[in-house]
Amino acid sequence: MSKEEDKTKIEKLLETPSHGYTDNFSKREMWKEIAKTYHGEFKIKSDSSHALEIHNITIPYKKWQINISVSDSRPLKFRVTFASRMDFDLMLSWEDFMERILKKFGKPEIEVGSDEFDKRYLIKSSQPRLARQLLEPKFQKSLLEYNVYSLSYETIVESKKAELLTVIQRRAGSKDFIVGLINMHIFLIDSLVNLKIIS
């Protein structure tokens, strides 16, 4: 194996969620710029021992708040809460080797018709037809491009609320990367509205 192949494998490992430690201190200015661009808010918190730094960013979009968080010990996450119009759940996550074996013996998973996407992600939903509509090609492309680890949309029927949670990776990435993710979430929110899933 060449040094170049070794380097590529190491870079891929660093891009994926891990249980390691990263230093987010250097990303402070980037987050301030992003918050300012989107008329949002950037806050820095620490854990109780002041050893780990946590960055929280709130981006307003129409009547919702896109909440972004990343810390020295946890992956980059996006969270949005909605008023729900229907009981709809969606879970999308990387498909690993064990899941491929288990699905051969269980209920078939949802597929969207793209070989690249269907091989990468395991998709479960309470409404498969609606899930396929939501996971349109443009959105699939973004999920693959930004290497999204998991995405869940869960409805709490009793309170008529729903929560979207997206887990990306261990490191925050570049400004362009974050802006792309924000735009991906804006596109997703608009799709949820257009499909009358949220109000």
Backbone as a printed PyTorch tensor [residue, N CA C, xyz], in Angstrom:
tensor([[[  0.8480,  -1.1950,   0.0000],
         [  0.0000,   0.0000,   0.0000],
         [  0.8830,   1.2450,   0.0000]],

        [[  0.5540,   2.2110,  -0.8750],
         [  1.3670,   3.4160,  -0.9920],
         [  1.0900,   4.3830,   0.1530]],

        [[  2.0030,   5.3400,   0.3190],
         [  1.8150,   6.3630,   1.3480],
         [  0.5720,   7.1970,   1.0670]],

        [[  0.2940,   7.4300,  -0.2210],
         [ -0.8840,   8.2110,  -0.6250],
         [ -2.1770,   7.5000,  -0.2250]],

        [[ -2.2180,   6.1520,  -0.4110],
         [ -3.3980,   5.3780,  -0.0150],
         [ -3.5700,   5.3920,   1.4950]],

        [[ -2.4440,   5.2860,   2.2310],
         [ -2.4880,   5.3650,   3.6930],
         [ -3.0680,   6.7010,   4.1320]],

        [[ -2.5970,   7.7800,   3.5010],
         [ -3.0530,   9.1230,   3.8440],
         [ -4.5580,   9.2650,   3.6000]],

        [[ -5.0340,   8.7390,   2.4610],
         [ -6.4570,   8.8120,   2.1350],
         [ -7.2930,   8.0750,   3.1760]],

        [[ -6.8590,   6.8960,   3.5940],
         [ -7.5970,   6.1300,   4.6140],
         [ -7.6390,   6.8720,   5.9390]],

        [[ -6.5330,   7.4840,   6.3230],
         [ -6.4730,   8.2440,   7.5780],
         [ -7.4120,   9.4430,   7.5050]],

        [[ -7.4200,  10.1480,   6.3640],
         [ -8.3050,  11.3000,   6.1980],
         [ -9.7630,  10.8910,   6.3120]],

        [[-10.1270,   9.7450,   5.7360],
         [-11.5090,   9.2640,   5.8100],
         [-11.8980,   8.9330,   7.2490]],

        [[-10.9800,   8.3210,   7.9800],
         [-11.2490,   8.0020,   9.3830],
         [-11.4740,   9.2560,  10.2030]],

        [[-10.6900,  10.2900,   9.9310],
         [-10.8260,  11.5360,  10.6710],
         [-12.1330,  12.2460,  10.3660]],

        [[-12.7280,  11.9750,   9.2120],
         [-13.9740,  12.6140,   8.8290],
         [-15.1800,  11.9830,   9.5100]],

        [[-15.0450,  10.7690,  10.0120],
         [-16.1890,  10.0460,  10.5600],
         [-16.3320,  10.2570,  12.0610]],

        [[-17.5580,  10.0360,  12.6050],
         [-17.7430,  10.1750,  14.0420],
         [-16.8240,   9.2250,  14.7980]],

        [[-16.2430,   9.7030,  15.8840],
         [-15.3640,   8.8670,  16.6830],
         [-15.5430,   9.2210,  18.1420]],

        [[-14.8670,   8.4980,  19.0000],
         [-14.9480,   8.7730,  20.4310],
         [-13.7370,   9.5670,  20.8930]],

        [[-13.0010,  10.1330,  19.9570],
         [-11.7890,  10.8660,  20.2840],
         [-12.0540,  12.2820,  20.7410]],

        [[-10.9890,  13.0430,  20.8470],
         [-11.0300,  14.4100,  21.3330],
         [-10.5470,  15.3310,  20.2210]],

        [[-11.2690,  16.3990,  19.9650],
         [-10.8160,  17.3940,  18.9990],
         [-10.8000,  18.7510,  19.6820]],

        [[ -9.9870,  19.6600,  19.1790],
         [ -9.8860,  20.9910,  19.7630],
         [-10.6880,  21.9670,  18.9210]],

        [[-11.7810,  22.4840,  19.4680],
         [-12.6480,  23.4060,  18.7360],
         [-12.2940,  24.8710,  18.9440]],

        [[-11.3200,  25.1440,  19.7890],
         [-10.9350,  26.5240,  20.0910],
         [-10.6550,  27.3190,  18.8150]],

        [[ -9.9610,  26.6860,  17.8760],
         [ -9.5530,  27.3690,  16.6400],
         [-10.7330,  27.7290,  15.7290]],

        [[-11.9100,  27.1820,  16.0070],
         [-13.0830,  27.4240,  15.1620],
         [-13.9340,  28.6030,  15.6460]],

        [[-13.5400,  29.2420,  16.7350],
         [-14.3550,  30.3220,  17.2970],
         [-14.6660,  31.4200,  16.2830]],

        [[-13.6500,  31.9130,  15.5870],
         [-13.8470,  33.0160,  14.6320],
         [-14.7570,  32.6040,  13.4850]],

        [[-14.5960,  31.3650,  13.0330],
         [-15.4470,  30.8730,  11.9550],
         [-16.9110,  30.8950,  12.3800]],

        [[-17.2010,  30.4040,  13.5870],
         [-18.5820,  30.3640,  14.0700],
         [-19.1460,  31.7650,  14.2390]],

        [[-18.3160,  32.7080,  14.7050],
         [-18.7690,  34.1020,  14.8520],
         [-19.1720,  34.6750,  13.5000]],

        [[-18.3660,  34.4170,  12.4790],
         [-18.6580,  34.9010,  11.1260],
         [-19.9520,  34.2980,  10.5860]],

        [[-20.1250,  32.9850,  10.7840],
         [-21.3340,  32.3000,  10.2940],
         [-22.5710,  32.8350,  11.0020]],

        [[-22.4960,  32.9900,  12.3190],
         [-23.6290,  33.5160,  13.0850],
         [-23.9960,  34.9150,  12.6020]],

        [[-22.9950,  35.7420,  12.3550],
         [-23.2390,  37.1140,  11.8760],
         [-23.8750,  37.1010,  10.4880]],

        [[-23.3730,  36.2540,   9.5860],
         [-23.9080,  36.1600,   8.2180],
         [-25.3940,  35.8130,   8.2190]],

        [[-25.8000,  34.9030,   9.1180],
         [-27.1850,  34.4330,   9.1620],
         [-28.0210,  35.1290,  10.2360]],

        [[-27.5100,  36.2270,  10.7880],
         [-28.1970,  36.9860,  11.8500],
         [-28.5290,  36.0810,  13.0350]],

        [[-27.5840,  35.2220,  13.3430],
         [-27.7690,  34.2600,  14.4290],
         [-26.9740,  34.6330,  15.6700]],

        [[-26.7700,  33.6620,  16.5080],
         [-26.0920,  33.8800,  17.7880],
         [-25.0790,  32.7630,  18.0280]],

        [[-23.9190,  33.1310,  18.5320],
         [-22.8620,  32.1700,  18.8380],
         [-22.5350,  32.2460,  20.3150]],

        [[-22.5480,  31.1010,  20.9860],
         [-22.2160,  31.0420,  22.4160],
         [-21.1700,  29.9730,  22.6620]],

        [[-20.2970,  30.2610,  23.6080],
         [-19.2720,  29.2980,  24.0170],
         [-19.5970,  28.8550,  25.4360]],

        [[-19.6080,  27.5500,  25.6370],
         [-19.8110,  26.9850,  26.9810],
         [-18.6680,  26.0310,  27.2740]],

        [[-18.5300,  25.6920,  28.5340],
         [-17.5290,  24.7070,  28.9520],
         [-18.2000,  23.6600,  29.8070]],

        [[-17.5650,  22.4890,  29.8980],
         [-18.0830,  21.4750,  30.8140],
         [-17.7510,  21.9110,  32.2480]],

        [[-18.2100,  21.1580,  33.2220],
         [-18.0370,  21.5490,  34.6300],
         [-16.5770,  21.6930,  35.0490]],

        [[-15.6930,  20.9530,  34.4030],
         [-14.2680,  21.0380,  34.7660],
         [-13.5150,  22.0850,  33.9250]],

        [[-14.2230,  22.7260,  32.9960],
         [-13.6420,  23.7190,  32.0700],
         [-12.5420,  23.1290,  31.1940]],

        [[-12.6030,  21.8300,  30.9880],
         [-11.6040,  21.1690,  30.1480],
         [-12.0630,  21.0930,  28.6950]],

        [[-13.3750,  20.9920,  28.4860],
         [-13.9190,  20.8500,  27.1300],
         [-14.7240,  22.0870,  26.7360]],

        [[-14.5610,  22.5080,  25.4930],
         [-15.2710,  23.6850,  24.9800],
         [-16.4340,  23.2440,  24.1070]],

        [[-17.5820,  23.8750,  24.3230],
         [-18.7930,  23.5560,  23.5710],
         [-19.2260,  24.8090,  22.8140]],

        [[-19.4620,  24.6800,  21.5120],
         [-19.9290,  25.7890,  20.6970],
         [-21.3930,  25.5710,  20.3320]],

        [[-22.2220,  26.5780,  20.6220],
         [-23.6400,  26.5360,  20.2830],
         [-23.9670,  27.7150,  19.3750]],

        [[-24.5660,  27.4210,  18.2310],
         [-24.9060,  28.4420,  17.2530],
         [-26.3960,  28.3250,  16.9570]],

        [[-27.0960,  29.4570,  16.9680],
         [-28.5210,  29.4770,  16.6450],
         [-28.7160,  30.3280,  15.4010]],

        [[-29.3240,  29.7210,  14.3810],
         [-29.5740,  30.4070,  13.1140],
         [-31.0850,  30.5110,  12.9150]],

        [[-31.6390,  31.7320,  12.8470],
         [-33.0800,  31.8420,  12.5960],
         [-33.3930,  31.5900,  11.1170]],

        [[-34.4670,  30.8720,  10.8760],
         [-34.9520,  30.6930,   9.5040],
         [-36.4750,  30.6860,   9.5310]],

        [[-37.0610,  31.7170,   8.9290],
         [-38.5060,  31.9290,   8.9660],
         [-38.9630,  31.8860,  10.4210]],

        [[-39.8550,  30.9690,  10.7910],
         [-40.3130,  30.9500,  12.1930],
         [-39.5950,  29.8910,  13.0270]],

        [[-38.5260,  29.2950,  12.4960],
         [-37.8070,  28.2380,  13.1970],
         [-36.3980,  28.6720,  13.5970]],

        [[-35.7850,  27.8760,  14.4400],
         [-34.4020,  28.0970,  14.8670],
         [-33.6020,  26.8450,  14.5320]],

        [[-32.5540,  27.0090,  13.7510],
         [-31.6340,  25.9020,  13.4790],
         [-30.5420,  25.9780,  14.5440]],

        [[-30.5040,  24.9830,  15.4070],
         [-29.5230,  24.9490,  16.4930],
         [-28.3740,  24.0250,  16.1130]],

        [[-27.1700,  24.5650,  16.1500],
         [-25.9690,  23.8150,  15.7810],
         [-25.0960,  23.7020,  17.0160]],

        [[-24.5750,  22.5150,  17.2660],
         [-23.6690,  22.3430,  18.4080],
         [-22.5170,  21.4100,  18.0440]],

        [[-21.3700,  21.7060,  18.6140],
         [-20.1970,  20.8530,  18.4580],
         [-19.3240,  21.0780,  19.6910]],

        [[-18.6830,  20.0330,  20.1570],
         [-17.7910,  20.1830,  21.3110],
         [-16.5080,  19.4130,  21.0560]],

        [[-15.5810,  19.5600,  21.9910],
         [-14.3010,  18.8670,  21.8670],
         [-14.4650,  17.3540,  21.9010]],

        [[-15.5790,  16.8730,  22.4470],
         [-15.7490,  15.4240,  22.6060],
         [-16.9830,  14.8570,  21.9080]],

        [[-17.7670,  15.7250,  21.2520],
         [-18.9860,  15.2540,  20.5850],
         [-19.0500,  15.7480,  19.1500]],

        [[-19.7600,  15.0120,  18.2790],
         [-19.8100,  15.4030,  16.8640],
         [-20.6750,  16.6350,  16.6150]],

        [[-20.5260,  17.1710,  15.4440],
         [-21.3210,  18.2960,  14.9680],
         [-22.7710,  17.8450,  14.8010]],

        [[-23.7020,  18.6110,  15.4130],
         [-25.1270,  18.2560,  15.3410],
         [-25.9640,  19.4680,  14.9560]],

        [[-27.0150,  19.1970,  14.2070],
         [-28.0270,  20.1980,  13.8790],
         [-29.3380,  19.7190,  14.4870]],

        [[-30.0770,  20.6450,  15.1320],
         [-31.3460,  20.2800,  15.7690],
         [-32.3810,  21.3790,  15.4850]],

        [[-33.5840,  20.9680,  15.0620],
         [-34.6690,  21.9140,  14.8130],
         [-35.9550,  21.3080,  15.3740]],

        [[-36.7430,  22.1400,  16.0660],
         [-38.0240,  21.7010,  16.6120],
         [-39.1530,  22.3510,  15.8150]],

        [[-40.2010,  21.5730,  15.5500],
         [-41.3150,  22.0470,  14.7270],
         [-42.6580,  21.7760,  15.4130]],

        [[-43.6920,  22.4970,  14.9590],
         [-45.0770,  22.1110,  15.2410],
         [-45.4430,  21.1250,  14.1390]],

        [[-45.8550,  19.9310,  14.5330],
         [-46.0960,  18.8670,  13.5570],
         [-47.5500,  18.8360,  13.1010]],

        [[-47.7470,  18.5540,  11.8150],
         [-49.0900,  18.4370,  11.2570],
         [-49.5320,  16.9900,  11.1390]],

        [[-48.5880,  16.0620,  11.2840],
         [-48.9470,  14.6430,  11.1280],
         [-47.9570,  13.7690,  11.8920]],

        [[-48.3440,  12.5380,  12.0990],
         [-47.4850,  11.5510,  12.7550],
         [-46.5520,  10.9590,  11.6950]],

        [[-45.3480,  11.4810,  11.6450],
         [-44.3680,  11.0420,  10.6500],
         [-43.0200,  10.8740,  11.3280]],

        [[-42.3820,   9.7420,  11.1010],
         [-41.0450,   9.4840,  11.6480],
         [-40.1350,   9.0240,  10.5190]],

        [[-38.8810,   9.4490,  10.5880],
         [-37.8790,   9.0580,   9.6020],
         [-36.5470,   8.8630,  10.3060]],

        [[-35.8940,   7.7530,  10.0230],
         [-34.5580,   7.4960,  10.5650],
         [-33.6610,   7.0710,   9.4150]],

        [[-32.5670,   7.7790,   9.2750],
         [-31.6250,   7.5140,   8.1970],
         [-30.2350,   7.4310,   8.8310]],

        [[-29.5120,   6.3360,   8.5960],
         [-28.1850,   6.1990,   9.1990],
         [-27.2710,   5.3920,   8.2830]],

        [[-25.9660,   5.5550,   8.4940],
         [-25.0130,   4.7730,   7.7220],
         [-25.3360,   3.2960,   7.8660]],

        [[-25.2470,   2.5880,   6.7770],
         [-25.5200,   1.1600,   6.7890],
         [-24.2060,   0.4130,   6.9570]],

        [[-24.0770,  -0.2970,   8.0670],
         [-22.8400,  -1.0500,   8.2830],
         [-23.0240,  -2.5170,   7.8980]],

        [[-21.9730,  -3.2760,   8.0070],
         [-21.9620,  -4.6800,   7.5780],
         [-23.0300,  -5.5070,   8.2930]],

        [[-23.1640,  -5.3330,   9.6190],
         [-24.1470,  -6.1130,  10.3830],
         [-25.5740,  -5.7930,   9.9510]],

        [[-25.8470,  -4.5110,   9.6920],
         [-27.1870,  -4.1230,   9.2610],
         [-27.5310,  -4.7540,   7.9190]],

        [[-26.5400,  -4.8850,   7.0430],
         [-26.7740,  -5.5160,   5.7380],
         [-27.1770,  -6.9730,   5.9180]],

        [[-26.5320,  -7.6500,   6.8660],
         [-26.8660,  -9.0540,   7.1330],
         [-28.2490,  -9.1630,   7.7520]],

        [[-28.5270,  -8.3180,   8.7690],
         [-29.8060,  -8.3780,   9.4790],
         [-30.9950,  -8.0960,   8.5600]],

        [[-30.8160,  -7.1660,   7.6250],
         [-31.9520,  -6.8290,   6.7680],
         [-32.3040,  -7.9560,   5.7960]],

        [[-31.3660,  -8.8730,   5.5630],
         [-31.6540, -10.0240,   4.7040],
         [-32.6870, -10.9380,   5.3610]],

        [[-32.7410, -10.8890,   6.7200],
         [-33.6490, -11.7650,   7.4610],
         [-34.8480, -11.0330,   8.0470]],

        [[-34.8700,  -9.7110,   7.9090],
         [-35.9550,  -8.9330,   8.5050],
         [-36.7900,  -8.2190,   7.4670]],

        [[-37.5120,  -7.2260,   7.9570],
         [-38.3770,  -6.4210,   7.1030],
         [-37.5120,  -5.6220,   6.1240]],

        [[-37.8860,  -5.5990,   4.8430],
         [-37.0670,  -4.8570,   3.8770],
         [-37.0240,  -3.3670,   4.2180]],

        [[-35.8760,  -2.7740,   4.0120],
         [-35.7380,  -1.3400,   4.2820],
         [-36.2940,  -0.5390,   3.1190]],

        [[-36.4390,   0.7630,   3.3430],
         [-36.9010,   1.6650,   2.2920],
         [-35.7190,   1.9670,   1.3800]],

        [[-35.9560,   1.9430,   0.0760],
         [-34.9290,   2.3190,  -0.8860],
         [-35.4800,   3.4190,  -1.7730]],

        [[-34.5690,   4.2980,  -2.2410],
         [-35.0030,   5.4470,  -3.0430],
         [-34.6840,   5.2870,  -4.5270]],

        [[-33.9570,   4.2300,  -4.8760],
         [-33.6650,   3.9750,  -6.2860],
         [-32.2970,   4.4250,  -6.7570]],

        [[-31.5060,   4.9930,  -5.8540],
         [-30.1400,   5.3890,  -6.1950],
         [-29.1920,   4.3670,  -5.5670]],

        [[-28.4090,   3.6620,  -6.3910],
         [-27.5040,   2.6330,  -5.8590],
         [-26.5440,   3.2130,  -4.8260]],

        [[-25.9490,   4.3560,  -5.1400],
         [-24.9710,   4.9670,  -4.2210],
         [-25.6170,   5.3040,  -2.8850]],

        [[-26.8030,   5.9010,  -2.9250],
         [-27.4860,   6.3080,  -1.6950],
         [-28.0030,   5.0960,  -0.9190]],

        [[-28.6150,   4.1520,  -1.6240],
         [-29.1930,   2.9810,  -0.9560],
         [-28.1270,   2.0870,  -0.3290]],

        [[-26.9220,   2.0770,  -0.9060],
         [-25.8270,   1.2920,  -0.3050],
         [-25.2650,   1.9790,   0.9340]],

        [[-25.2900,   3.3020,   0.9370],
         [-24.7190,   4.0530,   2.0590],
         [-25.6460,   4.1110,   3.2690]],

        [[-26.9630,   4.2960,   3.0090],
         [-27.8890,   4.5830,   4.1140],
         [-28.9510,   3.5010,   4.3230]],

        [[-29.2310,   3.2720,   5.5870],
         [-30.3590,   2.4490,   6.0100],
         [-31.4910,   3.4290,   6.3080]],

        [[-32.6500,   3.2330,   5.6900],
         [-33.7630,   4.1710,   5.8320],
         [-34.9620,   3.4510,   6.4380]],

        [[-35.5170,   4.0470,   7.5020],
         [-36.7370,   3.5240,   8.1280],
         [-37.7080,   4.6860,   8.2960]],

        [[-38.9830,   4.4290,   8.0960],
         [-39.9820,   5.4890,   8.2410],
         [-41.3490,   4.9020,   8.5270]],

        [[-42.1580,   5.6810,   9.2450],
         [-43.5420,   5.2820,   9.5080],
         [-44.4020,   5.4500,   8.2570]],

        [[-43.9020,   6.2630,   7.2920],
         [-44.6270,   6.4900,   6.0420],
         [-43.6310,   6.4460,   4.8800]],

        [[-43.3410,   5.2530,   4.3620],
         [-42.3330,   5.1050,   3.3060],
         [-42.5380,   5.9870,   2.0810]],

        [[-43.7810,   6.1360,   1.6170],
         [-44.0400,   6.9530,   0.4240],
         [-43.6210,   8.4020,   0.6480]],

        [[-43.9730,   8.9300,   1.8060],
         [-43.6300,  10.3090,   2.1520],
         [-42.1160,  10.4670,   2.3360]],

        [[-41.4960,   9.4460,   2.9160],
         [-40.0370,   9.4720,   3.1030],
         [-39.3240,   9.5510,   1.7560]],

        [[-39.7980,   8.7950,   0.7800],
         [-39.1910,   8.8290,  -0.5660],
         [-39.3470,  10.2010,  -1.2100]],

        [[-40.5100,  10.8360,  -0.9770],
         [-40.7260,  12.1750,  -1.5220],
         [-39.7640,  13.1760,  -0.8860]],

        [[-39.5780,  13.0490,   0.4060],
         [-38.6790,  13.9580,   1.1380],
         [-37.2280,  13.7670,   0.6920]],

        [[-36.8570,  12.5090,   0.4710],
         [-35.4790,  12.1870,   0.0820],
         [-35.3030,  12.2840,  -1.4350]],

        [[-35.6440,  13.4420,  -1.9780],
         [-35.5240,  13.6620,  -3.4250],
         [-34.0500,  13.7370,  -3.8200]],

        [[-33.7230,  13.5580,  -5.1020],
         [-32.3230,  13.4850,  -5.5440],
         [-31.4160,  14.6210,  -5.0640]],

        [[-31.9160,  15.8720,  -5.0590],
         [-31.0870,  17.0010,  -4.6170],
         [-30.6800,  16.8370,  -3.1480]],

        [[-31.6150,  16.3720,  -2.3260],
         [-31.3340,  16.1720,  -0.9120],
         [-30.4060,  14.9790,  -0.7060]],

        [[-30.6200,  13.9160,  -1.4710],
         [-29.7230,  12.7490,  -1.4090],
         [-28.2810,  13.1660,  -1.6900]],

        [[-28.1210,  13.9800,  -2.7340],
         [-26.7900,  14.4490,  -3.1370],
         [-26.1130,  15.2040,  -2.0000]],

        [[-26.8650,  16.0630,  -1.3050],
         [-26.3090,  16.8290,  -0.1770],
         [-25.9040,  15.9090,   0.9750]],

        [[-26.7430,  14.9430,   1.2980],
         [-26.4290,  14.0110,   2.3890],
         [-25.1330,  13.2550,   2.1060]],

        [[-24.9610,  12.8370,   0.8600],
         [-23.7330,  12.1380,   0.4690],
         [-22.5330,  13.0860,   0.4580]],

        [[-22.7250,  14.2770,  -0.1020],
         [-21.6300,  15.2480,  -0.2170],
         [-21.0820,  15.6560,   1.1410]],

        [[-21.9840,  15.8630,   2.1100],
         [-21.5510,  16.3000,   3.4400],
         [-21.3520,  15.1400,   4.4010]],

        [[-21.4090,  13.9320,   3.8730],
         [-21.0840,  12.7410,   4.6510],
         [-21.8780,  12.6720,   5.9610]],

        [[-23.1750,  12.9520,   5.8740],
         [-24.0410,  12.9660,   7.0630],
         [-24.0960,  11.5600,   7.6520]],

        [[-23.8400,  11.4710,   8.9460],
         [-23.7960,  10.1800,   9.6280],
         [-25.2050,   9.6460,   9.9020]],

        [[-26.0750,  10.5130,  10.4320],
         [-27.4600,  10.0920,  10.6750],
         [-28.3870,  11.3040,  10.6680]],

        [[-29.6450,  11.0330,  10.3610],
         [-30.6770,  12.0650,  10.3710],
         [-31.9520,  11.4190,  10.8960]],

        [[-32.5550,  12.0640,  11.8800],
         [-33.8240,  11.5320,  12.3840],
         [-34.8450,  12.6590,  12.5100]],

        [[-36.0670,  12.3260,  12.1550],
         [-37.1990,  13.2320,  12.3370],
         [-38.2130,  12.4390,  13.1430]],

        [[-38.5090,  12.9150,  14.3470],
         [-39.3970,  12.1630,  15.2450],
         [-40.5530,  13.0370,  15.7010]],

        [[-41.7570,  12.5050,  15.5830],
         [-42.9590,  13.2140,  16.0160],
         [-43.3580,  12.7590,  17.4130]],

        [[-43.6360,  13.7320,  18.2780],
         [-44.1960,  13.4450,  19.6050],
         [-45.6840,  13.7610,  19.5000]],

        [[-46.4910,  12.7240,  19.3010],
         [-47.9110,  12.8900,  18.9780],
         [-48.6500,  13.6720,  20.0550]],

        [[-48.3870,  13.3740,  21.3300],
         [-49.1080,  14.0000,  22.4420],
         [-48.9720,  15.5210,  22.4330]],

        [[-47.7810,  16.0100,  22.1400],
         [-47.5400,  17.4570,  22.1740],
         [-47.6450,  18.1190,  20.7940]],

        [[-47.8640,  17.2880,  19.7540],
         [-47.9180,  17.7830,  18.3720],
         [-46.6460,  18.5400,  17.9940]],

        [[-45.5450,  18.0500,  18.5090],
         [-44.2300,  18.6140,  18.1920],
         [-43.3980,  17.5640,  17.4670]],

        [[-42.3930,  18.0180,  16.7790],
         [-41.4730,  17.1100,  16.0990],
         [-40.0640,  17.6700,  16.2100]],

        [[-39.0850,  16.7660,  16.1890],
         [-37.7000,  17.2040,  16.2800],
         [-36.8720,  16.5640,  15.1790]],

        [[-36.0840,  17.3980,  14.5360],
         [-35.1290,  16.9490,  13.5340],
         [-33.7450,  16.9880,  14.1690]],

        [[-33.0140,  15.8800,  14.0750],
         [-31.6570,  15.8170,  14.6080],
         [-30.7440,  15.2160,  13.5460]],

        [[-29.7100,  15.9580,  13.1850],
         [-28.7400,  15.4960,  12.1980],
         [-27.3710,  15.4370,  12.8500]],

        [[-26.7070,  14.2870,  12.7310],
         [-25.3470,  14.1130,  13.2640],
         [-24.4100,  14.0430,  12.0660]],

        [[-23.3860,  14.8900,  12.0820],
         [-22.5330,  14.9960,  10.9040],
         [-21.2260,  14.2430,  11.0830]],

        [[-20.3080,  14.7870,  11.8540],
         [-18.9880,  14.1840,  11.9970],
         [-18.3140,  14.7400,  13.2420]],

        [[-17.0880,  14.3000,  13.4790],
         [-16.3750,  14.7060,  14.6850],
         [-15.8780,  16.1420,  14.6410]],

        [[-15.4750,  16.6070,  13.4760],
         [-14.9050,  17.9470,  13.4010],
         [-15.8570,  18.8940,  12.6790]],

        [[-15.7820,  20.1680,  13.0140],
         [-16.7060,  21.1370,  12.4400],
         [-16.4880,  21.3460,  10.9440]],

        [[-15.2760,  21.2150,  10.4590],
         [-15.0220,  21.4270,   9.0330],
         [-14.8380,  22.8960,   8.7090]],

        [[-14.7430,  23.2100,   7.4200],
         [-14.4870,  24.5710,   6.9670],
         [-15.7660,  25.4060,   6.9800]],

        [[-15.6090,  26.7010,   6.7710],
         [-16.7650,  27.6020,   6.7110],
         [-17.6840,  27.2100,   5.5590]],

        [[-17.1140,  26.9220,   4.3840],
         [-17.9210,  26.5170,   3.2340],
         [-18.7150,  25.2410,   3.5240]],

        [[-18.0870,  24.3210,   4.2450],
         [-18.7370,  23.0660,   4.6260],
         [-19.9560,  23.3460,   5.5080]],

        [[-19.7820,  24.2160,   6.5150],
         [-20.8780,  24.5420,   7.4370],
         [-21.9890,  25.2880,   6.7070]],

        [[-21.6270,  26.2470,   5.8620],
         [-22.6250,  26.9900,   5.0880],
         [-23.4330,  26.0240,   4.2090]],

        [[-22.7570,  25.0600,   3.6050],
         [-23.4470,  24.0490,   2.8060],
         [-24.4410,  23.2510,   3.6360]],

        [[-24.0570,  22.8990,   4.8580],
         [-24.9520,  22.1520,   5.7460],
         [-26.1460,  23.0010,   6.1760]],

        [[-25.9080,  24.2750,   6.4560],
         [-27.0150,  25.1690,   6.8230],
         [-28.0000,  25.2510,   5.6590]],

        [[-27.4830,  25.4370,   4.4560],
         [-28.3540,  25.5120,   3.2720],
         [-29.0960,  24.2000,   3.0270]],

        [[-28.4460,  23.0710,   3.3240],
         [-29.1020,  21.7750,   3.2030],
         [-30.2940,  21.6920,   4.1680]],

        [[-30.1120,  22.1850,   5.3960],
         [-31.1970,  22.1510,   6.3820],
         [-32.3230,  23.1170,   6.0160]],

        [[-31.9710,  24.2570,   5.4370],
         [-32.9950,  25.1950,   4.9630],
         [-33.8280,  24.5270,   3.8580]],

        [[-33.1640,  23.8570,   2.9420],
         [-33.8540,  23.1220,   1.8750],
         [-34.7770,  22.0470,   2.4680]],

        [[-34.2920,  21.3350,   3.4900],
         [-35.0840,  20.2850,   4.1300],
         [-36.3160,  20.8690,   4.8220]],

        [[-36.1410,  21.9880,   5.5180],
         [-37.2780,  22.6290,   6.1900],
         [-38.3380,  23.0190,   5.1590]],

        [[-37.9020,  23.6240,   4.0580],
         [-38.8540,  24.0020,   2.9990],
         [-39.5740,  22.7780,   2.4290]],

        [[-38.8600,  21.6610,   2.2960],
         [-39.4820,  20.4230,   1.8020],
         [-40.5100,  19.8940,   2.7930]],

        [[-40.2100,  19.9700,   4.0850],
         [-41.1530,  19.5310,   5.1230],
         [-42.4280,  20.3650,   5.0780]],

        [[-42.2800,  21.6630,   4.8140],
         [-43.4430,  22.5570,   4.6860],
         [-44.2400,  22.1990,   3.4330]],

        [[-43.5450,  22.0520,   2.3020],
         [-44.2140,  21.7720,   1.0270],
         [-44.9790,  20.4450,   1.0480]],

        [[-44.4590,  19.4750,   1.8050],
         [-45.1220,  18.1760,   1.9130],
         [-46.1770,  18.1510,   3.0280]],

        [[-46.3730,  19.3320,   3.6600],
         [-47.3560,  19.5030,   4.7290],
         [-47.0970,  18.5950,   5.9360]],

        [[-45.8210,  18.3260,   6.1970],
         [-45.4430,  17.5290,   7.3720],
         [-45.3890,  18.4230,   8.6020]],

        [[-44.9560,  19.6730,   8.3850],
         [-44.9140,  20.6620,   9.4790],
         [-45.7290,  21.8840,   9.0970]],

        [[-46.0850,  22.6740,  10.1190],
         [-46.8280,  23.9030,   9.8540],
         [-46.0590,  25.0980,  10.3750]]])
